[in-house]
């Protein structure tokens, strides 16, 4: 039985799920951090002790038995700490709700991709209820959101068939900033499976955003609840066009939509329907990023025609579909590599003396860009990295040859500043080869933060 959204049991379940995804909210509590570190320290001691004995040595069995017993006790300590932290968070949350003093403490965050984002208080009595509200909103819609990669792979499969069709790619202008609060709130209240407290939290978020902007229009980018509210706002629109006559494929990822249609005549009818429906939602099309392509009887496009969607570029070469990365997406990867290399150069490296940890950071940063990873504390199957973030590329794609050329040129120009060890490690890295072999590298969270800090603020 699923517990109600705002109870101790549901709070504990939520932080456990977040922990599995590599984002343990409960570690904001001092006692939880202490018990977590104790578990990690005991594991490191166990691995170190095991490394001192060869496989088959009976002492290893004794070490395993002792470790298993102590780990069980440490886990119980951590579970107790998590429960207490969630109890305190729930108590504080309920007290503020009763006194009508609860606030998200919404405020501006960093500007990302020229868009203002917002953040809410990091306290557990704000973060956990906010995530619970997001879950309630997500579960209330019948349309299940898909990941970027799954959408692109499905689109690639649909485009790969050689049949007559038309493609309509749409970008919604200022999506988050255009959603009116009254219409949105009406949709939320109209959902029978959204409880009263969640509705109150939605209303509270909208009030705080209105207070910041002086307008009852728009959702704060960067806040998890906003993403789920936007999905709920568009759910009826999504259902309508997925089932629209003549639509062979429909997908939407936030403000980017793509449709594959049976014919050019269907395309024209759907264009008008989409304009009408978006207008009824107070949304408009960004004409500069919206275009269509009409294929011939065999599915072929004109030589200059292509479709760009979610960082991928689709075109045809002798009728065969070719999938590559957009120029902007390739540029982002090149920028990240150059930032890592230039950061190392700024430390005045010298092959004769150790570079105070910067050598190791350079190697780890380039490896991070060329490989795939999961967080150390993540039990989830979700992976990120060179292959897993670009998995829709064609087999044998040569998208990363430019990155290899940049790295090779850098090594050639600056080899005199590197130790033989660093030179050998960097020389063994190939973006093109590692896209094919898909290696995994695991980092502790602290090291991952050090590695990725150089790209803070880079899209």
SVG drawing of the C-alpha trace seen along z (x, -y; Angstrom):
<svg xmlns="http://www.w3.org/2000/svg" viewBox="-12 -44 75 65">
<polyline fill="none" stroke="black" stroke-width="0.4" points="0.0,0.0 1.4,-3.4 1.4,-5.8 -0.2,-9.3 2.2,-11.9 3.2,-13.8 3.9,-11.2 7.0,-9.9 6.9,-6.7 6.5,-8.5 9.3,-10.9 11.6,-8.0 10.7,-6.3 11.4,-9.4 14.9,-9.9 15.6,-6.2 14.6,-6.6 16.7,-9.7 19.7,-7.9 19.4,-5.2 19.6,-7.9 22.8,-9.3 21.1,-12.3 20.7,-11.5 18.7,-14.4 19.0,-13.1 22.7,-13.8 22.0,-17.4 21.4,-16.3 24.6,-16.2 23.9,-12.8 23.1,-11.2 26.3,-12.5 28.2,-11.1 26.7,-7.6 27.1,-7.7 30.8,-8.5 31.2,-5.7 29.8,-3.2 32.1,-4.5 35.1,-4.4 34.4,-0.9 34.1,0.2 37.5,-1.4 39.1,0.4 37.6,3.7 38.9,3.4 42.4,2.4 42.5,5.3 41.4,7.7 44.1,6.5 46.7,7.7 45.8,11.4 45.7,13.6 42.6,15.1 41.8,18.4 43.4,17.3 41.1,18.3 41.7,14.9 39.7,13.3 36.6,15.3 37.0,14.0 37.4,10.5 34.2,10.8 32.2,12.2 33.4,9.4 32.7,6.7 29.2,8.1 28.3,8.0 29.7,4.5 28.1,3.2 24.7,4.4 25.1,2.4 26.3,-0.7 23.4,-0.5 20.9,-0.3 22.6,-3.4 22.2,-5.3 18.6,-4.2 17.8,-5.5 19.5,-8.8 17.5,-9.1 14.3,-8.4 15.0,-11.0 16.0,-13.6 12.7,-12.9 10.7,-13.1 12.2,-16.5 11.6,-17.7 8.0,-16.5 7.3,-18.1 8.8,-21.4 6.8,-21.3 3.5,-20.4 4.0,-23.1 4.5,-25.8 1.5,-24.5 -0.7,-24.7 0.5,-28.2 0.4,-29.2 4.0,-30.3 5.4,-27.7 7.5,-29.2 9.7,-27.8 12.0,-30.8 12.0,-31.0 14.8,-33.2 16.9,-33.7 19.6,-31.2 22.2,-31.2 21.5,-32.2 21.7,-29.1 21.7,-29.2 20.6,-32.9 17.6,-31.9 17.1,-32.9 16.7,-29.9 15.4,-29.8 16.1,-27.9 14.3,-27.0 15.6,-26.6 17.9,-23.6 16.4,-22.7 14.9,-19.2 11.5,-20.6 11.3,-22.4 13.1,-20.0 11.4,-16.8 7.8,-18.2 8.6,-19.9 9.8,-16.6 6.7,-14.8 4.5,-17.4 6.4,-16.9 5.7,-13.1 2.0,-13.7 1.8,-16.0 3.8,-13.5 1.6,-10.6 -1.6,-12.5 -1.0,-12.6 -1.8,-9.7 1.0,-10.7 4.3,-9.2 7.3,-11.4 10.2,-9.9 13.9,-10.5 15.8,-12.5 17.6,-9.4 14.5,-7.2 12.7,-9.9 15.6,-10.4 16.0,-6.6 12.3,-6.3 12.4,-9.2 15.4,-7.7 13.6,-4.4 10.5,-6.2 12.5,-8.4 14.6,-5.4 11.7,-3.8 11.6,-4.6 8.0,-5.8 6.3,-9.0 5.9,-11.3 6.3,-14.9 8.1,-16.0 7.1,-19.0 9.6,-20.2 8.2,-22.8 9.8,-25.0 7.5,-26.7 8.6,-30.3 9.3,-31.1 7.5,-28.0 8.0,-28.2 7.6,-32.0 4.2,-31.9 2.1,-29.6 -0.7,-31.6 -1.3,-30.8 -5.1,-30.9 -5.4,-28.4 -2.6,-26.1 -4.2,-26.1 -7.5,-25.3 -6.0,-22.2 -4.3,-21.2 -7.5,-21.6 -9.4,-19.7 -7.4,-16.5 -9.2,-14.3 -6.0,-12.5 -4.2,-15.6 -4.7,-16.2 -5.5,-19.5 -2.1,-20.0 -0.3,-19.5 -2.7,-22.1 -1.8,-24.5 1.9,-23.9 1.4,-24.7 -0.5,-27.8 2.3,-28.8 5.0,-28.4 3.0,-30.5 2.4,-33.2 6.1,-33.5 7.0,-33.6 4.4,-36.3 5.9,-38.3 9.3,-38.2 8.2,-39.1 5.1,-41.1 3.1,-39.0 0.8,-36.0 2.3,-34.3 5.1,-31.8 6.9,-29.1 10.3,-29.3 12.8,-27.4 15.1,-25.1 12.5,-24.1 11.4,-20.5 7.7,-21.3 7.8,-23.6 8.8,-20.8 6.0,-18.6 3.4,-21.5 4.5,-22.2 4.0,-18.5 0.6,-18.5 -0.3,-21.7 0.6,-20.0 -0.8,-16.5 -4.1,-17.0 -2.3,-18.6 0.1,-15.7 -2.8,-13.1 -4.7,-14.9 -1.9,-15.0 -0.6,-11.5 -4.1,-10.3 -4.6,-12.9 -5.6,-11.3 -2.6,-11.1 0.0,-11.5 2.5,-8.6 4.8,-9.8 4.6,-12.5 7.0,-13.4 7.6,-16.4 10.6,-17.1 9.8,-20.2 9.3,-22.9 10.5,-20.9 8.1,-18.9 8.4,-16.7 5.7,-15.0 5.9,-12.6 2.8,-12.8 1.3,-10.7 1.4,-13.4 1.9,-17.1 -1.9,-17.7 -2.0,-16.2 1.0,-18.5 -0.9,-21.6 -4.0,-20.6 -2.0,-19.7 -0.1,-23.0 -3.3,-24.9 -4.6,-22.6 -1.4,-23.1 -1.4,-26.8 -5.0,-26.9 -4.4,-24.6 -1.2,-26.4 -3.0,-29.7 -5.7,-28.4 -3.0,-27.6 -1.5,-31.1 1.6,-29.6 3.1,-30.6 5.5,-29.0 9.1,-30.2 9.1,-30.5 12.9,-30.8 13.3,-27.3 10.2,-25.7 10.4,-24.1 9.1,-21.2 10.4,-18.7 8.4,-16.8 9.8,-13.5 9.4,-11.9 7.6,-8.5 10.7,-6.6 11.3,-8.7 14.1,-10.8 14.7,-14.5 16.0,-17.2 19.9,-17.4 19.9,-20.5 17.0,-19.3 17.5,-18.0 15.8,-17.8 17.5,-18.9 16.0,-17.6 17.4,-17.4 21.0,-17.9 20.8,-15.4 20.8,-16.1 19.0,-13.8 19.5,-13.8 19.6,-11.3 22.5,-10.2 21.5,-8.0 18.1,-7.4 19.8,-6.1 19.1,-8.0 22.3,-9.6 22.3,-10.6 24.9,-13.1 25.3,-15.7 24.2,-19.3 27.0,-21.9 25.9,-23.4 26.2,-20.1 29.6,-19.3 30.8,-22.8 29.7,-22.3 31.9,-19.2 34.8,-21.0 34.4,-23.9 34.5,-21.5 37.6,-19.8 39.4,-23.2 38.4,-24.5 39.9,-21.4 43.1,-21.8 43.4,-25.5 42.7,-25.2 45.8,-22.9 47.9,-25.4 46.9,-28.2 48.7,-26.4 52.1,-26.9 52.9,-23.1 56.4,-21.9 57.6,-18.4 60.4,-18.6 58.1,-19.0 54.7,-17.7 51.9,-20.0 50.2,-20.0 47.3,-17.7 46.5,-19.5 48.1,-16.7 45.6,-14.2 42.7,-16.6 43.6,-17.1 43.7,-13.3 40.5,-12.7 38.7,-15.5 39.7,-14.3 38.8,-10.7 35.4,-12.0 34.6,-13.6 35.7,-10.5 34.1,-7.8 30.8,-7.0 30.1,-7.1 27.6,-6.5 27.7,-8.2 29.4,-6.1 26.2,-6.1 23.8,-5.4 22.1,-2.1 20.2,-3.2 20.9,-1.9 21.0,-5.4 24.4,-6.3 25.9,-9.4 28.9,-10.1 30.2,-10.1 28.2,-7.1 25.2,-7.1 24.6,-10.8 24.9,-10.3 23.7,-6.7 21.5,-7.5 24.5,-8.2 25.1,-5.8 27.5,-2.9 31.0,-3.9 30.1,-7.6 33.2,-9.9 31.7,-12.7 34.6,-12.7 37.5,-12.8 37.7,-16.6 38.1,-16.1 40.9,-13.6 42.6,-16.1 42.4,-18.8 43.8,-16.5 46.6,-15.2 47.5,-18.8 47.6,-19.9 49.9,-17.0 52.2,-17.8 52.4,-21.5 52.8,-21.0 54.5,-17.6 57.6,-19.3 55.6,-20.5 54.3,-17.0 55.8,-14.1 56.1,-10.9 53.3,-9.3 50.8,-12.1 51.7,-12.1 51.2,-8.4 47.8,-8.5 46.5,-11.3 47.9,-9.7 45.9,-6.5 42.6,-8.5 40.7,-8.4 37.1,-9.9 36.4,-8.0 37.5,-4.6 36.0,-5.1 32.6,-5.9 32.7,-2.4 34.2,-0.6 32.0,-2.5 34.3,-2.3 33.0,-3.1 34.9,-5.1 33.5,-5.6 34.2,-8.6 33.6,-9.4 31.2,-12.4 33.9,-14.7 36.2,-13.8 33.4,-14.2 32.7,-17.7 36.4,-18.6 36.4,-17.2 33.3,-19.0 33.8,-22.3 35.7,-23.7 32.5,-23.5 30.2,-25.3 27.9,-27.6 28.8,-26.0 25.7,-24.6"/>
</svg>
